């Protein structure tokens, strides 16, 4: 069904425009023509301003029993000051930062803001490195790099194995509950009773835009995690960039319901920052976009009416599948909503259509869907569309204050970025810092882009994969990795989680598919806890993949985009082997490296019974 003729709910957005400087070497520099407005020295200055202006307004809420714990702007400020004193008393500094092991909660938020308040960097760490990993390799690496002066974990007993394995008893430990026996531990509530001295005001006055606010560790998809330095300037200017692009944020205080982990820049900087900077309310969604945890998101959505909703494509896919059966969640999602935003991956076309269909059924209007682009190193907001996105890939135009340099790189165009939101480098790693920037100081992000319309800059840019992900078949034919991967995912949705593409120096393209086992079980009419082999061996599941990939094969124009063989993987990706990040991103190289026998099985002659084989029409 074509929904484009249906009315769109009005929403006030800023103007995105850019000029293009074309250089003799073929590079093109895009610069936003919209000046960047004034912004405070730090995000905590914005928090303080709202605490004075709207002290009783809700800032943060997390789940407690059947309801919510609530924190107003004034309460946040009242708690931050004694916590900041406690951090100073413990001797924390730029050399001995605060390390937070556990996930999103009010205590995590307050400790992070308290650290920023007095110029102490803090590092929120993926809980998966403590709770899912079994060798604690990444946690140990991060701890060695950070040399933390204090560690916080919400539940001491839950994190005890990781803490005992990685941190000596000389590292101060703070918990919200369940202290670990046999080592010194302080309770979070005790820190709130710290007597405040003039040292807090002096330290707060001394922070500058260039003071390090936090260190965010990349997922480690290409090796051990790197610590991305995030300064006060990066966080504050980035929120001003967002406000100018999403102008409706100033019309009324935004309300967000969000699950994204705060150890990632999208959740902890972009989304939390929107609430702080614009006097809004942030409800912590303790659900996740997984079959086991998404029911909690629907429960939370039945209690909250967001005005701005941003999420990863997988969450939107689960929403589309669930909203017809959860009328209260659907009603609340669309009741006050101004905008839907996605990032992190392409949004499948059937999800676009499903969101439009649900919004129309509930309100008689479509809700505008936009997307943006950025990375941990860009704080993260770097570009966005301010017009409706109807298909995957568009990343829009540079935000105010940012310049994009587009550099020819083989048959692709490499993107590089410069602006006040870009990191000064990596924590205690001068070599990686040097490698990350070109001779003009542009950050080399490693992605490729192209113009949506080469004759019209205003149409913006389209993501074109990673510069280094494309590869050649043995015939010398180049394979566009991003296009092949997105094609397989679109063809096999909703039964697929992700796919690893093979074919370097081989005769044809292969696909190692990580299926969505819960979706496959539903398709087969099997219980969700059925064994993976039983689910994937079910005739209806196997036939669905055969039909989907055969249809994709029929559209192939040559060996460069023809997936000739595929294999369904029953074993999920392994975080300890670096095959998957805690937010679910697949490390293609790690999967191929750690499963060489499966790669070889794709190319064995004759093909084994588990291999799905597809001939190209007309070949």
C-alpha positions as CSV (number, residue, x, y, z in Angstrom):
1,X,0.0,0.0,0.0
2,X,1.2,3.5,-0.9
3,X,0.9,5.7,2.2
4,X,2.6,8.7,0.7
5,X,-0.7,10.4,-0.2
6,X,-1.9,10.2,3.4
7,X,-1.5,13.3,5.6
8,X,1.6,13.9,7.7
9,X,1.4,15.2,11.3
10,X,2.9,18.7,11.3
11,X,6.3,19.0,13.0
12,X,8.6,22.0,13.1
13,X,12.1,21.2,11.9
14,X,15.1,23.4,11.2
15,X,16.7,24.2,7.8
16,X,19.4,22.0,6.5
17,X,21.5,23.4,3.6
18,X,25.1,23.2,2.5
19,X,27.6,24.7,0.1
20,X,30.0,22.5,-1.9
21,X,33.7,23.4,-2.5
22,X,35.0,21.3,-5.3
23,X,38.8,20.9,-5.2
24,X,41.3,20.2,-8.0
25,X,42.2,16.8,-6.4
26,X,38.6,15.6,-6.8
27,X,37.6,16.2,-3.1
28,X,34.4,18.0,-2.3
29,X,34.0,19.9,1.0
30,X,30.4,20.3,2.2
31,X,29.7,22.9,4.8
32,X,26.5,23.7,6.5
33,X,25.3,27.3,5.7
34,X,23.4,27.5,9.0
35,X,25.5,29.1,11.7
36,X,25.8,27.1,15.0
37,X,24.2,29.0,17.8
38,X,25.6,29.6,21.3
39,X,25.9,26.7,23.7
40,X,27.0,26.4,27.3
41,X,30.5,25.2,28.4
42,X,29.0,21.9,29.6
43,X,25.8,19.8,29.6
44,X,25.7,20.2,33.4
45,X,25.3,24.0,33.0
46,X,22.1,23.3,31.0
47,X,20.9,21.0,33.7
48,X,21.6,23.7,36.3
49,X,19.7,26.3,34.2
50,X,16.6,24.1,34.0
51,X,16.8,23.3,37.7
52,X,16.5,27.0,38.3
53,X,13.8,27.6,35.7
54,X,11.6,24.5,36.2
55,X,12.8,22.9,39.4
56,X,9.9,20.5,39.9
57,X,9.8,19.3,36.3
58,X,10.5,15.6,35.9
59,X,14.0,14.9,34.5
60,X,14.5,11.2,34.9
61,X,12.4,8.1,35.8
62,X,13.2,4.4,36.0
63,X,11.0,1.4,36.9
64,X,10.2,0.5,40.4
65,X,7.6,-2.2,41.0
66,X,4.4,-1.4,39.1
67,X,5.4,2.2,38.6
68,X,8.3,4.6,38.4
69,X,11.0,6.2,40.6
70,X,11.1,9.9,39.6
71,X,13.8,12.5,39.8
72,X,13.1,16.2,39.2
73,X,15.6,18.7,37.9
74,X,16.0,20.3,41.4
75,X,16.4,16.8,43.0
76,X,19.1,15.9,40.5
77,X,21.0,19.1,41.3
78,X,20.7,18.5,45.0
79,X,22.1,15.0,44.7
80,X,24.9,15.8,42.3
81,X,26.7,18.2,44.7
82,X,27.3,15.8,47.6
83,X,28.1,13.0,45.1
84,X,30.7,15.3,43.5
85,X,32.2,15.9,46.9
86,X,32.4,12.1,47.5
87,X,34.3,11.7,44.3
88,X,36.7,14.4,45.2
89,X,37.2,13.0,48.7
90,X,38.1,9.6,47.1
91,X,40.8,11.2,45.1
92,X,39.3,10.8,41.7
93,X,40.8,12.9,38.9
94,X,41.6,13.0,35.2
95,X,44.2,10.3,36.0
96,X,41.9,8.2,38.1
97,X,38.4,8.4,36.5
98,X,35.1,6.9,37.6
99,X,34.1,3.6,36.0
100,X,30.5,2.5,35.9
101,X,29.9,-1.2,35.2
102,X,26.1,-1.4,35.4
103,X,23.3,-0.2,33.1
104,X,20.8,2.6,32.9
105,X,19.3,3.8,36.2
106,X,19.0,7.0,38.2
107,X,22.1,6.3,40.3
108,X,24.2,5.8,37.2
109,X,22.9,9.1,35.8
110,X,23.6,11.0,39.0
111,X,27.1,9.7,39.4
112,X,28.0,10.5,35.8
113,X,26.6,14.1,36.1
114,X,28.5,14.5,39.5
115,X,31.7,13.5,37.8
116,X,31.3,16.0,35.0
117,X,30.3,18.7,37.5
118,X,33.8,18.7,39.0
119,X,35.8,17.8,36.0
120,X,36.3,14.1,36.6
121,X,36.0,11.9,33.5
122,X,33.7,8.9,33.8
123,X,33.5,5.8,31.7
124,X,30.2,3.8,31.4
125,X,31.2,0.3,30.5
126,X,29.0,-2.3,28.7
127,X,27.4,-4.5,31.3
128,X,27.9,-7.4,28.9
129,X,31.7,-7.2,29.5
130,X,30.9,-8.2,33.1
131,X,27.7,-10.3,32.8
132,X,27.9,-12.1,29.5
133,X,31.7,-12.5,28.9
134,X,33.3,-15.4,30.6
135,X,36.9,-14.4,30.3
136,X,36.5,-10.7,31.1
137,X,39.1,-9.9,28.5
138,X,37.6,-6.6,27.3
139,X,36.8,-5.5,30.9
140,X,40.4,-6.2,32.0
141,X,41.7,-4.3,29.0
142,X,39.5,-1.3,29.7
143,X,40.4,-1.3,33.4
144,X,44.1,-1.3,32.6
145,X,43.7,1.6,30.2
146,X,41.5,3.7,32.5
147,X,43.2,3.1,35.9
148,X,39.9,3.9,37.6
149,X,39.8,5.6,41.0
150,X,36.4,4.2,41.8
151,X,34.1,1.5,40.4
152,X,30.3,1.6,40.6
153,X,28.0,-1.4,40.1
154,X,24.3,-1.3,40.9
155,X,24.0,-4.8,42.3
156,X,27.3,-5.9,44.0
157,X,26.5,-9.6,44.0
158,X,25.5,-9.6,40.3
159,X,28.8,-8.1,39.3
160,X,30.9,-9.8,41.9
161,X,32.5,-12.4,39.7
162,X,33.7,-9.7,37.2
163,X,34.8,-7.3,40.0
164,X,36.8,-10.0,41.8
165,X,38.5,-11.1,38.6
166,X,39.5,-7.7,37.4
167,X,39.8,-5.2,40.3
168,X,42.0,-5.4,43.3
169,X,40.8,-4.6,46.7
170,X,42.6,-1.2,46.6
171,X,40.1,0.1,44.0
172,X,37.2,1.7,45.8
173,X,33.8,0.1,45.1
174,X,30.4,1.6,45.4
175,X,27.1,-0.3,45.0
176,X,23.4,0.5,45.2
177,X,22.6,-2.8,46.8
178,X,24.0,-6.3,47.8
179,X,27.6,-5.4,48.8
180,X,30.3,-7.9,48.1
181,X,31.8,-9.5,51.2
182,X,35.5,-9.6,51.9
183,X,36.4,-6.2,50.5
184,X,35.7,-2.5,51.3
185,X,32.4,-1.4,49.7
186,X,30.4,1.8,50.1
187,X,26.6,2.1,49.5
188,X,25.5,4.7,47.0
189,X,23.0,6.2,49.5
190,X,25.9,6.8,51.9
191,X,27.6,9.0,49.3
192,X,24.6,11.3,49.3
193,X,25.3,12.1,52.9
194,X,28.7,13.5,52.2
195,X,29.3,16.9,53.7
196,X,29.9,19.4,51.0
197,X,32.9,21.7,51.1
198,X,34.0,24.7,49.0
199,X,36.1,22.3,47.0
200,X,33.0,21.3,44.9
201,X,32.3,24.9,43.9
202,X,36.0,25.5,43.1
203,X,36.3,22.4,40.9
204,X,33.0,23.2,39.2
205,X,34.1,26.7,38.4
206,X,37.4,25.3,36.9
207,X,35.8,23.1,34.3
208,X,36.1,24.3,30.7
209,X,34.7,23.3,27.3
210,X,37.8,21.2,26.7
211,X,37.6,19.3,30.0
212,X,37.1,15.6,29.4
213,X,33.5,14.7,30.4
214,X,33.6,11.0,29.7
215,X,35.4,8.2,27.9
216,X,33.2,6.0,25.7
217,X,34.6,2.7,24.6
218,X,33.9,1.6,21.1
219,X,32.4,-1.9,20.6
220,X,35.7,-3.4,19.8
221,X,34.4,-4.8,16.5
222,X,37.8,-4.5,14.9
223,X,39.9,-5.4,18.0
224,X,40.1,-4.4,21.6
225,X,37.9,-1.4,22.6
226,X,39.3,2.1,22.1
227,X,38.4,4.9,24.6
228,X,36.9,7.8,22.7
229,X,37.5,11.1,24.6
230,X,34.3,13.1,24.9
231,X,34.7,16.7,26.1
232,X,32.2,19.1,27.5
233,X,32.3,21.0,24.3
234,X,31.5,18.0,22.2
235,X,28.4,17.2,24.3
236,X,27.1,20.7,24.6
237,X,27.6,21.8,21.0
238,X,26.2,18.6,19.8
239,X,22.9,19.2,21.6
240,X,22.8,22.7,20.1
241,X,23.2,21.1,16.6
242,X,20.4,18.7,17.4
243,X,18.1,21.5,18.7
244,X,18.6,23.6,15.5
245,X,17.8,20.6,13.3
246,X,14.9,19.3,15.4
247,X,13.4,22.7,16.1
248,X,10.3,21.3,17.7
249,X,12.4,20.4,20.8
250,X,12.0,24.0,21.9
251,X,8.2,24.1,21.4
252,X,7.6,22.0,24.5
253,X,9.8,20.0,26.8
254,X,10.4,16.6,25.0
255,X,9.5,13.3,26.6
256,X,11.5,10.2,25.7
257,X,11.1,6.6,26.5
258,X,14.4,4.9,25.7
259,X,16.3,1.7,26.3
260,X,19.6,2.4,24.5
261,X,22.6,1.6,26.7
262,X,24.4,4.6,28.2
263,X,27.8,3.1,27.5
264,X,27.0,3.9,23.8
265,X,26.9,7.4,22.6
266,X,23.4,7.3,21.2
267,X,21.8,6.4,24.5
268,X,24.0,8.2,27.0
269,X,24.9,11.3,25.1
270,X,22.4,11.9,22.3
271,X,19.2,10.8,24.0
272,X,19.8,11.6,27.6
273,X,21.3,14.9,26.4
274,X,18.1,15.9,24.5
275,X,16.2,15.7,27.8
276,X,18.8,17.6,29.8
277,X,19.4,20.3,27.2
278,X,15.7,21.0,26.5
279,X,14.2,20.7,29.9
280,X,12.6,17.4,29.0
281,X,11.8,14.1,30.7
282,X,13.6,10.8,30.2
283,X,11.9,7.5,31.0
284,X,14.3,4.6,31.2
285,X,12.9,1.7,29.3
286,X,14.1,-1.5,31.0
287,X,13.0,-3.5,28.0
288,X,15.2,-4.4,25.0
289,X,14.5,-5.2,21.3
290,X,14.8,-8.9,21.9
291,X,12.0,-11.5,22.0
292,X,12.7,-12.1,25.7
293,X,12.6,-8.4,26.8
294,X,10.4,-6.6,24.3
295,X,7.2,-7.3,26.3
296,X,8.6,-5.0,29.0
297,X,9.0,-2.2,26.4
298,X,5.3,-2.6,25.4
299,X,4.4,-2.5,29.1
300,X,6.3,0.7,29.6
301,X,4.9,2.2,26.5
302,X,1.4,1.6,27.9
303,X,2.3,4.1,30.6
304,X,4.2,6.8,28.7
305,X,3.4,9.0,25.8
306,X,6.7,10.1,24.1
307,X,6.9,13.2,22.0
308,X,10.2,12.0,20.3
309,X,11.0,8.4,19.7
310,X,14.3,7.2,18.5
311,X,15.4,3.5,18.2
312,X,17.3,0.9,16.3
313,X,15.6,-0.8,13.3
314,X,15.2,-4.1,15.1
315,X,13.1,-2.4,17.8
316,X,10.8,-0.8,15.1
317,X,10.5,-4.2,13.5
318,X,9.3,-5.7,16.8
319,X,7.0,-2.8,17.3
320,X,5.3,-3.2,14.0
321,X,4.7,-6.9,14.7
322,X,3.2,-6.2,18.2
323,X,1.2,-2.9,18.0
324,X,-2.0,-4.4,16.6
325,X,-2.1,-6.7,19.6
326,X,-1.3,-4.0,22.1
327,X,-3.8,-1.2,21.6
328,X,-2.8,0.9,24.6
329,X,0.9,0.9,23.6
330,X,-0.1,1.9,20.1
331,X,-2.3,4.6,21.4
332,X,0.4,6.0,23.7
333,X,3.1,5.8,21.1
334,X,1.3,8.0,18.6
335,X,-0.8,10.2,20.9
336,X,1.8,13.1,21.3
337,X,4.5,11.9,19.0
338,X,6.2,14.5,16.8
339,X,8.9,12.4,15.1
340,X,10.3,8.9,14.7
341,X,14.1,8.6,14.2
342,X,16.2,5.6,13.5
343,X,19.9,5.0,13.2
344,X,22.5,2.3,13.5
345,X,21.4,0.3,10.4
346,X,19.0,0.5,7.5
347,X,15.3,0.3,8.2
348,X,13.6,-2.4,6.0
349,X,10.9,-1.3,3.7
350,X,8.2,-3.5,5.3
351,X,9.0,-1.7,8.7
352,X,8.5,1.7,7.0
353,X,5.2,0.6,5.7
354,X,4.2,-1.0,9.0
355,X,4.9,2.2,11.0
356,X,2.9,4.3,8.6
357,X,0.0,1.7,8.7
358,X,-0.1,1.7,12.5
359,X,0.1,5.5,12.8
360,X,-2.7,5.9,10.2
361,X,-4.9,3.4,12.0
362,X,-4.5,5.1,15.3
363,X,-4.5,8.8,14.3
364,X,-5.4,9.2,10.6
365,X,-1.9,10.7,10.1
366,X,1.6,9.5,9.3
367,X,4.4,10.4,11.6
368,X,7.5,11.7,9.9
369,X,10.4,9.2,10.0
370,X,13.9,10.7,9.7
371,X,17.4,9.3,10.1
372,X,20.8,10.8,10.9
373,X,24.4,9.8,10.9
374,X,27.4,9.9,13.3
375,X,29.7,7.9,15.5
376,X,31.1,7.9,19.0
377,X,33.9,10.1,17.8
378,X,31.3,12.8,16.6
379,X,29.4,12.9,19.9
380,X,27.4,11.5,17.8
381,X,25.1,13.8,15.8
382,X,26.8,14.8,12.5
383,X,24.1,14.9,9.9
384,X,20.4,14.4,9.5
385,X,17.5,14.6,7.2
386,X,14.8,17.1,8.1
387,X,12.5,15.7,5.4
388,X,10.7,12.3,5.4
389,X,12.8,9.3,4.7
390,X,11.0,6.7,2.7
391,X,13.8,4.2,2.1
392,X,17.0,3.1,3.8
393,X,20.4,4.7,3.4
394,X,19.8,8.5,3.5
395,X,21.9,10.4,6.0
396,X,21.0,13.9,5.1
397,X,23.2,17.0,5.2
398,X,25.9,18.2,7.7
399,X,24.6,19.7,10.9
400,X,25.4,23.3,11.8
401,X,29.0,23.9,12.5
402,X,30.2,20.8,10.7
403,X,32.2,20.3,7.5
404,X,32.3,17.0,5.4
405,X,35.2,16.3,3.1
406,X,34.3,13.7,0.4
407,X,37.5,12.1,-0.9
408,X,37.6,9.8,-4.0
409,X,38.7,6.3,-2.9
410,X,38.7,3.8,-5.7
411,X,35.1,3.5,-6.9
412,X,33.8,4.9,-3.6
413,X,33.8,8.3,-1.9
414,X,35.3,8.4,1.5
415,X,33.7,10.6,4.2
416,X,35.8,12.7,6.6
417,X,34.5,15.2,9.2
418,X,35.5,18.3,11.1
419,X,33.7,20.3,13.7
420,X,33.6,21.2,17.4
421,X,31.7,17.9,18.1
422,X,34.6,15.8,16.9
423,X,36.8,14.0,19.5
424,X,40.3,15.2,20.1
425,X,41.4,11.6,20.1
426,X,41.6,8.3,21.9
427,X,42.3,7.9,25.7
428,X,46.0,7.2,26.3
429,X,46.6,6.1,22.7
430,X,48.5,8.7,20.7
431,X,49.2,6.4,17.8
432,X,45.5,5.6,17.1
433,X,44.7,9.3,17.6
434,X,47.3,10.2,14.9
435,X,45.9,7.6,12.5
436,X,42.4,8.8,12.9
437,X,42.9,12.3,11.3
438,X,44.2,13.5,8.0
439,X,46.6,16.3,7.3
440,X,43.8,18.9,7.6
441,X,42.5,17.6,10.9
442,X,39.5,15.9,9.4
443,X,38.4,12.7,11.2
444,X,38.6,9.7,9.0
445,X,35.5,7.8,9.9
446,X,36.0,5.0,7.4
447,X,32.6,5.2,5.8
448,X,31.7,5.9,2.2
449,X,28.8,8.1,0.9
450,X,27.4,9.3,-2.3
451,X,25.0,12.1,-3.3
452,X,21.4,11.1,-3.4
453,X,21.2,13.3,-6.5
454,X,24.6,14.4,-7.9
455,X,22.8,17.4,-9.5
456,X,21.1,18.6,-6.3
457,X,23.1,18.9,-3.1
458,X,19.9,19.6,-1.1
459,X,18.8,16.0,-1.5
460,X,21.7,15.1,0.8
461,X,24.0,12.1,1.1
462,X,23.4,8.3,1.1
463,X,25.4,5.8,3.1
464,X,27.5,3.7,0.7
465,X,29.1,1.1,3.1
466,X,32.5,1.0,4.6
467,X,35.5,2.0,2.5
468,X,37.3,-1.2,3.2
469,X,34.5,-3.7,3.3
470,X,34.2,-4.2,-0.4
471,X,36.1,-7.1,-1.9
472,X,37.0,-8.8,-5.2
473,X,35.9,-12.3,-6.3
474,X,38.5,-14.5,-7.8
475,X,37.4,-13.2,-11.2
476,X,38.4,-9.7,-10.3
477,X,34.8,-8.6,-9.9
478,X,34.2,-6.1,-7.1
479,X,31.4,-6.8,-4.6
480,X,29.6,-4.0,-2.9
481,X,29.4,-5.5,0.6
482,X,26.8,-3.1,2.0
483,X,24.4,-3.6,-1.0
484,X,24.7,-7.4,-0.8
485,X,24.2,-7.5,2.9
486,X,21.2,-5.2,2.9
487,X,19.7,-7.1,0.1
488,X,19.9,-10.4,2.0
489,X,18.5,-8.9,5.1
490,X,15.6,-7.3,3.2
491,X,14.9,-10.5,1.3
492,X,14.8,-12.7,4.5
493,X,13.1,-10.3,6.9
494,X,11.6,-10.9,9.4
495,X,13.3,-14.3,9.9
496,X,16.9,-12.9,9.8
497,X,19.0,-11.2,12.5
498,X,22.1,-10.5,10.4
499,X,24.3,-12.0,7.7
500,X,28.0,-12.5,7.2
501,X,29.1,-12.1,3.6
502,X,31.9,-14.3,2.2
503,X,33.6,-14.4,-1.2
504,X,37.1,-12.7,-1.0
505,X,39.2,-14.4,-3.7
506,X,36.4,-17.0,-4.2
507,X,34.4,-17.8,-7.3
508,X,31.1,-16.6,-5.9
509,X,29.4,-14.8,-3.0
510,X,28.3,-16.8,0.1
511,X,26.1,-15.9,3.0
512,X,26.3,-17.1,6.6
513,X,22.9,-16.2,8.1
514,X,22.2,-15.6,11.8
515,X,18.5,-16.3,11.9
516,X,16.1,-14.6,14.3
517,X,15.2,-17.9,16.1
518,X,12.1,-16.5,17.8
519,X,10.7,-15.2,14.5
520,X,11.6,-18.5,12.9
521,X,9.8,-20.4,15.7
522,X,6.7,-18.4,15.3
523,X,6.8,-19.0,11.5
524,X,7.0,-22.7,12.1
525,X,4.4,-22.8,14.9
526,X,7.0,-24.0,17.4
527,X,7.5,-22.9,21.0
528,X,10.0,-20.0,21.4
529,X,12.3,-22.2,23.6
530,X,12.5,-25.0,21.0
531,X,16.0,-26.2,20.1
532,X,17.8,-24.1,17.4
533,X,18.4,-27.2,15.3
534,X,14.7,-28.1,15.4
535,X,13.6,-24.6,14.5
536,X,16.1,-24.3,11.6
537,X,15.4,-27.8,10.4
538,X,11.6,-27.3,10.2
539,X,10.5,-27.6,6.6
540,X,8.5,-24.3,6.6
541,X,11.5,-22.3,7.9
542,X,14.0,-23.8,5.5
543,X,11.5,-23.3,2.6
544,X,10.9,-19.7,3.6
545,X,14.7,-18.9,3.4
546,X,14.9,-20.9,0.1
547,X,12.1,-18.9,-1.5
548,X,13.4,-15.6,-0.2
549,X,16.9,-16.1,-1.4
550,X,15.8,-17.6,-4.7
551,X,13.8,-14.4,-5.4
552,X,16.8,-12.4,-4.5
553,X,18.9,-14.5,-6.9
554,X,16.4,-13.9,-9.7
555,X,17.1,-10.2,-9.4
556,X,20.9,-10.5,-9.5
557,X,22.5,-8.8,-12.5
558,X,25.8,-10.6,-12.3
559,X,28.3,-12.3,-10.0
560,X,28.9,-9.0,-8.1
561,X,25.4,-9.2,-6.5
562,X,24.5,-12.9,-6.8
563,X,24.4,-14.8,-3.5
564,X,25.0,-18.3,-4.8
565,X,25.1,-20.2,-1.5
566,X,23.8,-19.7,2.0
567,X,24.1,-21.4,5.4
568,X,21.8,-21.0,8.4
569,X,23.8,-20.7,11.7
570,X,22.3,-22.4,14.7
571,X,25.1,-21.1,17.0
572,X,24.7,-17.5,18.0
573,X,27.6,-15.0,17.7
574,X,30.0,-15.1,20.6
575,X,30.9,-11.9,22.5
576,X,34.1,-13.3,23.9
577,X,35.4,-14.1,20.5
578,X,34.5,-10.6,19.3
579,X,31.8,-11.9,16.9
580,X,29.2,-9.5,18.3
581,X,29.0,-6.3,20.2
582,X,26.8,-5.8,23.2
583,X,24.3,-3.8,21.1
584,X,24.1,-6.7,18.6
585,X,26.4,-5.5,15.7
586,X,28.1,-8.4,13.9
587,X,31.8,-8.3,13.4
588,X,32.0,-9.8,9.9
589,X,35.8,-10.5,10.1
590,X,35.6,-12.2,13.5
591,X,32.8,-14.5,12.5
592,X,34.7,-15.6,9.3
593,X,38.0,-16.0,11.3
594,X,36.5,-18.1,14.1
595,X,34.3,-20.3,11.9
596,X,36.6,-21.2,9.1
597,X,35.1,-24.7,8.7
598,X,31.7,-23.1,8.0
599,X,33.2,-20.8,5.4
600,X,34.9,-23.7,3.7
601,X,31.6,-25.7,3.7
602,X,30.0,-22.9,1.6
603,X,32.5,-23.5,-1.1
604,X,32.9,-27.3,-0.9
605,X,32.1,-29.4,-4.0
606,X,29.6,-30.9,-4.1
607,X,27.6,-28.7,-1.7
608,X,26.6,-30.4,1.5
609,X,22.9,-31.0,2.6
610,X,22.9,-27.9,4.9
611,X,23.9,-25.5,2.1
612,X,21.3,-23.6,0.2
613,X,22.3,-23.3,-3.4
614,X,20.9,-20.7,-5.9
615,X,21.4,-20.3,-9.6
616,X,21.2,-16.9,-11.3
617,X,18.4,-16.6,-13.8
618,X,19.8,-16.6,-17.3
619,X,23.3,-17.5,-16.2
